[in-house]
Amino acid sequence: KKEIPMDIKKTYSISELAKEFDVTTRSIRFYEDQELLRPTRRGQTRIFSSKDRVRLKLILRGKRMGFSLAETKELFDLWDETLSGNEKQLLKMLTILENKRAQLEQQKNDIAQAEMEMDTAEARCREALAELQKKKKQQAPAKEEARQTAEN
């Protein structure tokens, strides 16, 4: 039996999508509970459409980019208002991307600042350690001399 490629198949089971996108079926059910996916039902079985498959792909991509599920849902809802998306959706997407970029830039700055503080702390620790070791070496001969004097 020859398998149909996933991207041209018309419907998908929850386990097929989970396997394809390397997520748990529980995650997919959660996205359904959040109304991000809307599979049809055949008895207890969920039947996911090509649209659901694309949405799952977008949900996961959005997560990697730092989008909250609420932001993703808002974009999906805007898209659903029209057949091909609209200016309102595109402007919203641009605003979200701009905010995410600003967040990432702030995080990069915070990381750079933390690294500088760590470098300074590390340098101070190394200096203090070297000073301690130097004093220890200077004290060692004096202690040895005192021990030998006490023995005699």
HELIX and SHEET records of a PDB file:
HELIX    1   1 ILE A   14  PHE A   21  1                                   8    
HELIX    2   2 THR A   25  ASP A   33  1                                   9    
HELIX    3   3 SER A   50  ARG A   64  1                                  15    
HELIX    4   4 LEU A   69  GLU A   81  1                                  13    
HELIX    5   5 GLU A   87  GLU A  151  1                                  65    
SHEET    1   A 3 THR A  11  TYR A  12  0                                        
SHEET    2   A 3 THR A  45  SER A  49 -1                                        
SHEET    3   A 3 THR A  40  ARG A  42 -1                                        
END                                                                             
